[in-house]
């Protein structure tokens, strides 16, 4: 099974390229990659620009910048029945959490993703190839909302009850990067 790190966002709120933002001496993308390497043999970066020469790059298939485009690109690229997708701005999602989600895949399910405080986390999820046409229809009709595509699919949302609240800290704003740095300092 392949894993794909999505790096194609616009990074407007962070005011710097998210995938290249530095946390604890490493880029966010490198931190995510590190969490995936013990689980997946093949890991790819999906986006507009190839900023990581040591990680195989898959360019977005469509001009539009949205997570749906990255997922469609990953699904088109993979030859496996399932893929794992994670955004580069989720550097704290742990290998055990990803393995737990992987273990929840079963026959008939098309998407397995965590739900945190009643909110889907679609950018840390397993997607079955059978969702590809449904997602491509969204791109073609300019309906880029990922969550809205879930209505007609078999989605398995796994509640994550984790005391480690930073695991799904999404680095969207400069303050989030500061918060993440502070959280790392308290762990030492």
Secondary structure, DSSP 8 states (H G I E B T S, - for coil): -EEEEE-----TTTTS-GGG-EETTEEHHHHHHHHHTTT-SEEEEEESS---TTSEEEE-SSSS-SHHHHHHHHHHH--SSEEEEEETT-TT--HHHHHHHHTT--TT--EEEEEETTEEEEEEEEEEGGGHHHHHHHHHTT---TGGGGGGS-EEEEE---S-GGGG----SHHHHHHHHHHHHHH-
